[in-house]
Amino acid sequence: MTFELQHTDSQTSARAGKITTAHGEILTPIFMPVGTVGSVKGVSVRDLKEEVRAQIILGNTYHLYLRPGTDVLQQAGGLHRFNSWDGPILTDSGGFQVFSLTGIRKLTEEGCTFRSHIDGSKHTFTPERVMDIERSIGADIMMALDECPPGTSDYAYAKKSLGLTHRWLDRCIARFRQTQPLYGYEQSLFPIVQGCTYRDLRSESAEFVAEKQADGNAIGGLAVGEPAEVMYEMIELVNGILPTDRPRYLMGVGTPANILEAISLGVDMFDCVMPTRNGRNAMLFTRQGIMNMRNKKWETDFSPIDPLGTATVDTQYSRAYLHHLFKSQELLALEIASIHNLSFYLWLVGEARAHILNGDFRVWKEETLKAVNERL
């Protein structure tokens, strides 16, 4: 994997770049649709390419390990062949999912033992095991195993957790270097900066991660309940330490406003379930603001869902029709809303990139922030 930093905005820290992987190029800043179990919920590969215009998607190590399992994925030739997506794929380490299993997991220096949410069977994730699983999945970008401490962690726990995350990172890197890709193309490993909302811990982690000279770096453990201003403070702090010649990935964030602010602070890559999850709950993000399609006000609005939208569904169907589909609990409503929201997110980062290159990102961002936060 290579990264070319093409331009940095003169008034902010916003960047435009190009990541090149074995499965294609990614123009940054970029949003990555989340395909937890190997599919983006309610959206086909054809629509991801043609309507959403996705450049890279995510898979989740925890879920893919449990189902369909690494044996099936290896027999298929990796996730790319299994799900027919021929573009770049990133896999998270499964750490966030494992540590969310409160009461059914046990954490030790060696790793984390947990019980499957599917059948209660017992499993263990060690840094080495996670690297092997991600090799089997075959993602272009693999994430290191880290502990995801609660956002409310006190300083003592956050410091102890960070030490564990750093020791696990060293083990991940060692295993990554000891093993080879399984499907004939190179994979990259991204470390994850942790440290909760403690400035000294975040700085320590960013410095530790930067020393590894990985192909790219991630920022984890944010957008977990802390105020947005604190999240932005942590992002600015960390990006002031991470190398400028490697892509920076902010994990699990977030709203359109979060993404615009983080871009201005120097983040290149994003993922979040929000566009599809909110879409399935009738919330649409548009250039004019946010629409709840269950509201009665749309019942006789026969104008297009979003006349300025980039997806075919935006002009093919009316707001009244989508309102009717949601009220009738038709599955088509979930598909239309998911495609729309994902295409909006890809439009948003694409426009951000264009304005970074044009030199007017800051003005555009401020105008866009006002619009996308409106409730229609």
Number of C-alpha atoms within 10 A of each C-alpha: 17 15 19 15 15 13 15 17 20 13 13 14 18 26 26 25 21 18 18 14 20 15 19 14 17 20 21 26 30 29 28 21 28 25 18 19 19 25 18 20 19 17 20 17 16 12 17 20 15 13 19 25 16 23 22 24 23 23 26 22 30 24 19 22 20 16 14 12 16 21 14 17 22 18 11 14 16 21 22 20 14 15 15 13 20 16 18 22 24 26 27 23 23 22 20 18 15 25 21 13 14 10 9 15 17 15 14 9 10 13 20 18 18 21 17 17 13 9 8 10 10 12 12 17 21 19 27 20 15 27 27 19 22 32 24 24 34 27 28 25 22 26 26 30 28 29 25 22 22 16 16 13 14 13 14 8 15 23 20 12 19 23 17 17 25 22 13 22 24 16 18 26 19 14 17 23 11 8 11 14 18 15 14 9 13 16 22 18 24 27 29 26 28 31 31 28 21 16 14 12 19 23 21 18 24 26 16 17 25 19 11 15 14 16 18 27 27 24 25 23 23 26 19 16 11 13 10 15 9 14 20 18 13 21 21 17 17 26 19 15 17 25 19 13 13 20 27 24 23 25 18 18 22 20 18 21 19 15 25 23 19 23 28 23 21 25 27 28 24 23 20 18 20 20 27 26 16 17 24 21 17 23 20 24 26 25 19 16 16 16 18 18 26 18 11 13 13 20 17 13 14 13 16 18 27 22 15 13 18 17 23 17 19 21 16 12 16 21 22 20 20 25 24 19 19 19 16 10 11 12 12 13 23 24 19 24 30 28 26 27 25 29 27 23 23 21 21 21 23 18 16 28 25 15 19 28 18 11 16 15 24 20 11 14 20 13 10 19 17 13 16 18 17 14 11 11
